[in-house]
Amino acid sequence: MILETYGSGNAMTDDWFLELIRLAISKGIIVFNVTQCKAGSVEIGKYQTSQELGRIGVISGYDITTESAVAKLMYLFGTGLGKDEVEKLMQISLRGEITLN
């Protein structure tokens, strides 16, 4: 799942929202946080509104674009890699799609 958030990775902190994200992660779904801003980077935990996302296991997309995140997830899942390896590779640049990490 790609979670497109505000600024440096901020999202609402309502219990119902966080519980849905927690439930997805508990079912083995990767939740990847990207920013909707044209410039900048996701920094989970920088502000209070992203701290809980980090605690429950949401992965930072740093400065990757939403479109690149979609393509990267499709590519990595298509290779047959396991969840842990996909999570690791989503956080590093494979072809210049992430400049901060």
C-alpha positions as a Markdown table, in Angstrom:
| # | Residue | x | y | z |
|---|---|---|---|---|
| 1 | Met | 0.0 | 0.0 | 0.0 |
| 2 | Ile | 1.3 | 3.4 | -0.8 |
| 3 | Leu | 0.3 | 6.1 | 1.7 |
| 4 | Glu | 0.5 | 9.5 | 0.2 |
| 5 | Thr | 0.9 | 12.0 | 3.1 |
| 6 | Tyr | 1.5 | 15.6 | 3.8 |
| 7 | Gly | 4.9 | 17.3 | 3.9 |
| 8 | Ser | 7.5 | 15.2 | 5.6 |
| 9 | Gly | 5.2 | 12.2 | 6.1 |
| 10 | Asn | 2.4 | 13.6 | 8.2 |
| 11 | Ala | -1.1 | 12.0 | 8.4 |
| 12 | Met | -4.1 | 12.1 | 10.6 |
| 13 | Thr | -3.7 | 10.6 | 14.0 |
| 14 | Asp | -7.4 | 9.5 | 14.5 |
| 15 | Asp | -7.5 | 6.1 | 16.2 |
| 16 | Trp | -9.7 | 4.5 | 13.4 |
| 17 | Phe | -7.2 | 5.5 | 10.7 |
| 18 | Leu | -4.1 | 4.2 | 12.6 |
| 19 | Glu | -6.0 | 1.0 | 13.5 |
| 20 | Leu | -6.6 | 0.4 | 9.8 |
| 21 | Ile | -3.0 | 0.9 | 9.0 |
| 22 | Arg | -2.0 | -1.4 | 11.9 |
| 23 | Leu | -4.3 | -4.1 | 10.7 |
| 24 | Ala | -2.9 | -3.9 | 7.2 |
| 25 | Ile | 0.6 | -4.3 | 8.5 |
| 26 | Ser | -0.4 | -7.2 | 10.8 |
| 27 | Lys | -1.7 | -9.0 | 7.7 |
| 28 | Gly | 1.7 | -8.7 | 6.0 |
| 29 | Ile | 0.9 | -5.7 | 3.8 |
| 30 | Ile | 3.7 | -3.3 | 3.2 |
| 31 | Val | 2.7 | 0.3 | 3.9 |
| 32 | Phe | 5.1 | 2.7 | 2.1 |
| 33 | Asn | 4.8 | 6.4 | 3.0 |
| 34 | Val | 5.5 | 9.0 | 0.2 |
| 35 | Thr | 4.9 | 12.7 | 0.3 |
| 36 | Gln | 2.4 | 14.5 | -2.0 |
| 37 | Cys | 4.7 | 17.6 | -2.1 |
| 38 | Lys | 6.6 | 18.3 | -5.3 |
| 39 | Ala | 9.8 | 18.7 | -3.3 |
| 40 | Gly | 10.9 | 17.4 | 0.1 |
| 41 | Ser | 11.2 | 14.1 | 1.8 |
| 42 | Val | 9.3 | 11.8 | 4.2 |
| 43 | Glu | 11.0 | 11.9 | 7.6 |
| 44 | Ile | 8.8 | 9.6 | 9.8 |
| 45 | Gly | 8.9 | 10.8 | 13.3 |
| 46 | Lys | 10.0 | 14.4 | 12.5 |
| 47 | Tyr | 6.6 | 15.7 | 13.7 |
| 48 | Gln | 4.1 | 14.1 | 16.1 |
| 49 | Thr | 1.7 | 13.4 | 13.3 |
| 50 | Ser | 4.1 | 10.9 | 11.8 |
| 51 | Gln | 5.6 | 9.3 | 15.0 |
| 52 | Glu | 2.8 | 6.7 | 15.3 |
| 53 | Leu | 3.2 | 5.7 | 11.7 |
| 54 | Gly | 6.8 | 4.8 | 12.4 |
| 55 | Arg | 5.9 | 3.0 | 15.6 |
| 56 | Ile | 3.4 | 0.7 | 13.8 |
| 57 | Gly | 5.8 | -0.2 | 11.0 |
| 58 | Val | 5.1 | 2.3 | 8.1 |
| 59 | Ile | 8.1 | 2.5 | 5.8 |
| 60 | Ser | 9.6 | 5.8 | 4.7 |
| 61 | Gly | 9.7 | 6.5 | 1.0 |
| 62 | Tyr | 12.1 | 9.5 | 1.5 |
| 63 | Asp | 11.8 | 11.6 | -1.6 |
| 64 | Ile | 10.5 | 9.0 | -4.1 |
| 65 | Thr | 7.6 | 10.1 | -6.2 |
| 66 | Thr | 4.3 | 8.3 | -6.0 |
| 67 | Glu | 4.6 | 7.1 | -9.6 |
| 68 | Ser | 8.1 | 5.7 | -8.9 |
| 69 | Ala | 6.9 | 4.0 | -5.8 |
| 70 | Val | 4.1 | 2.2 | -7.7 |
| 71 | Ala | 6.6 | 1.1 | -10.4 |
| 72 | Lys | 9.2 | 0.0 | -7.9 |
| 73 | Leu | 6.7 | -2.1 | -5.9 |
| 74 | Met | 5.4 | -3.7 | -9.0 |
| 75 | Tyr | 8.9 | -4.6 | -10.1 |
| 76 | Leu | 10.0 | -5.9 | -6.7 |
| 77 | Phe | 6.9 | -8.0 | -6.2 |
| 78 | Gly | 7.3 | -9.3 | -9.8 |
| 79 | Thr | 10.7 | -10.7 | -8.9 |
| 80 | Gly | 9.2 | -13.0 | -6.4 |
| 81 | Leu | 11.1 | -11.6 | -3.4 |
| 82 | Gly | 9.8 | -12.0 | 0.1 |
| 83 | Lys | 8.2 | -9.2 | 2.1 |
| 84 | Asp | 11.3 | -8.5 | 4.2 |
| 85 | Glu | 13.5 | -8.1 | 1.1 |
| 86 | Val | 11.0 | -5.9 | -0.6 |
| 87 | Glu | 10.8 | -3.6 | 2.4 |
| 88 | Lys | 14.5 | -3.4 | 2.5 |
| 89 | Leu | 14.9 | -2.6 | -1.2 |
| 90 | Met | 12.0 | 0.0 | -1.1 |
| 91 | Gln | 14.2 | 2.1 | 1.2 |
| 92 | Ile | 17.3 | 2.2 | -1.0 |
| 93 | Ser | 17.8 | 3.6 | -4.4 |
| 94 | Leu | 18.0 | 1.0 | -7.2 |
| 95 | Arg | 18.0 | 3.4 | -10.2 |
| 96 | Gly | 18.1 | 6.9 | -8.8 |
| 97 | Glu | 14.5 | 7.0 | -7.7 |
| 98 | Ile | 15.5 | 8.0 | -4.1 |
| 99 | Thr | 18.1 | 10.6 | -3.5 |
| 100 | Leu | 17.9 | 10.7 | 0.3 |
| 101 | Asn | 18.6 | 7.7 | 2.4 |
